Amino acid sequence: MINYLSNKFISICLEEKIIDVDSDIYKYGFESILSSYLCIAIVLFTGIFIKYKLIAFFYLLIFYFIRKYSGGYHCDSYLKCIIWTDFIFILSVIMIDNLNYELLIPLCIVCSIFSIKKAPICHFNKPFTNSQRKIFKQKYCHIIYILLSLGIISTFLYPLLSKLIFVIIIINAFLMKKGEQKNEKRITKICG
């Protein structure tokens, strides 16, 4: 569906002479935007459906922000990305409802240390330069420190938000590890 809509959009842009070259770049950009909007809409719809609309909003805000600088696992198709994003949101809600602070906080600290040490995990097809890696790591460290501080402060003010922050940090660490493993498999496959 995303591919079909992107092709249709590019055809219209070419016919109207809005673009004339590198239609593959525009197609990829349009697919990425459309996929992102679908992910957001589906998570928000799921949040409304399960009566966690505010948590869905904060989940998207925090999850996308943290993933931008941490890197990690990326799905091989837009459909898988949409499904995984919604699944991770539902998993986050289940964890928020069922885990207590005695388990969440130590696990979050361990995952924070791991993720700060490993960040950023580059995508196999889009490696970082050394300067980009340094900037992304620095920004990621600041984000984690801010989120941990917000998580601790909101423990007393808004416990669901606090748990959400801790859960996202934990899940993101696992996504970083999975992305690292996926990169290693690709390298092994190529190098033999």
Number of C-alpha atoms within 10 A of each C-alpha: 9 16 15 10 14 21 19 13 16 20 15 13 15 14 11 10 10 10 14 11 10 8 15 12 10 17 19 14 13 19 21 15 14 17 19 16 13 16 21 20 14 17 25 22 16 18 21 15 10 12 11 15 16 13 19 26 16 14 24 17 12 17 20 13 13 20 20 13 21 26 24 27 21 17 13 8 9 20 15 12 16 20 15 15 19 22 14 17 23 18 14 23 21 12 17 21 12 8 12 11 15 8 9 16 18 12 15 22 15 13 20 21 13 16 27 18 11 17 22 27 25 20 16 16 7 7 11 15 10 9 9 12 17 14 14 20 21 15 17 23 22 13 17 19 13 12 19 20 14 15 22 17 13 16 15 10 11 11 16 18 19 22 26 24 26 29 25 22 26 22 17 23 26 17 20 24 19 16 21 20 14 17 19 13 12 12 12 10 9 8 7 6
